[in-house]
Amino acid sequence: MRPTLIALLTICMMVRTNLATGQETTAKPMVLGALQPSWMISGELMGGKSKHIVFAKAHEHPYARQILVPVIDGKFQLILPVGHPEAYMLIPEENFEAGHLRPFVVFSGENVYVTLHSGERYMENTVSGSPLTNEYHKARLSIGQRLAKREAELDSLPYQTETGAVKDSLLETAYLNLHDAYISGHPTLVSYQLIKELLIATDSDDIYRLAKKHYPDFAARFPDNPYTEMIGAYLNGRYQLEEGKQYISFHADDLQGTRVLADSLLAPKITLLNFWASWCGPCIEKTRTMVPIYEAFKDQGFDIINVAREIRNTEALHALLEREKLPWQTNLVDLESKYAVWTKYGITNQGGAMVLVDASGTILAVNPTADEVREILEGIV
């Protein structure tokens, strides 16, 4: 399947990380334990060498907050207090450390039993005891099968080599239409999960339009569900990021860990906000293109502010800055999504973002190229 469509179908980020042993890996503890009444997510791990199963709430970035559940004699269990049903991602530790997440989504709300497989056998995972989980995986399977049928139909047509992009476009349209039809007919938490997955997988206008279409109904049905706040923030950020609108003010930490308001760092004339990360290859490539622009206009009221979304610590970021030796000095960090800056700006996990603003915070351009930034600067400074 072509890369564009793969970006829609998978969430796979390459990150180096070391898991602490036998403990929850977050500075913000989640309320867990053998409370009564309670729900249990338990199961067995088939194969592999994982000593833990990584649990992460499905509405959160999987690297931002995890619960490590020990694997003992091939078995694992997590006891949760009864409350609103929520979706969790289950990832064998070795998959997590390798960066090939392939999370298996499970909904709480019942006592759930999961059979997980490490490595490449993740397609053999099974689950019992959770109607929502069964609905979710049946929906994903059905959409995948129908999409494969559509691809086979397109492959049977007499396409020329130069029309491969047309096929990709038709497949992406079919992919979204299949989701749209399912979500319209199934106003459940499963559909809310599908909307969330679409939003974080790719930076597509069509996907944001689909989410915007369905969001009011789901927000009314599930006002207390964490997806409501998360998706609302994504949509607000996306539609706020337009030329002529005011940029979204935010806090982040500097490299010394001091909380900083971005407003106080805007340059006298124009600032380029560079939302990147040490694990984001496309972000780094785009950042390099701005070096000549900075050198040409740094003494004329122009500056660049890096805002890094980092995981666990800032070691990888410091190594990146040492390697790249960027000429500008302003670096902010949103460590483990503490300030949810990317969410506020509606930024997905695919390539970060750049936002050009004037001294008052008015947006001049969103994701401009280096040539476009140069042209705007020449017209103003």
Secondary structure, DSSP 8 states (H G I E B T S, - for coil): --HHHHHHH-----------TTS-B-SS----SS-SSEEEEEEEEESS--SEEEEEETTS-TTT-BEEEE-BTTEEEEEEESSS--EEEEEEHHHHHHT----EEEE-SS-EEEEEE-GGGGGG-EEES-HHHHHHHHHHHHHHHHHHHHHHHHHTS---GGGHHHHHHHHHHHHHHHHHHHHHH--SHHHHHHHHHHHHH---HHHHHHHHHHHHHHHHH-TTSHHHHHHHHHHHHHHH-STTSB----EEEETTS-EEEGGGG--SSEEEEEEE-TT-HHHHHHHHHTHHHHHHHTTTTEEEEEEEEESS-SHHHHHHHHHH--S--EEEEEETTSS-HHHHTT--SSS-EEEEEETT-BEEEES--HHHHHHHHHHH-
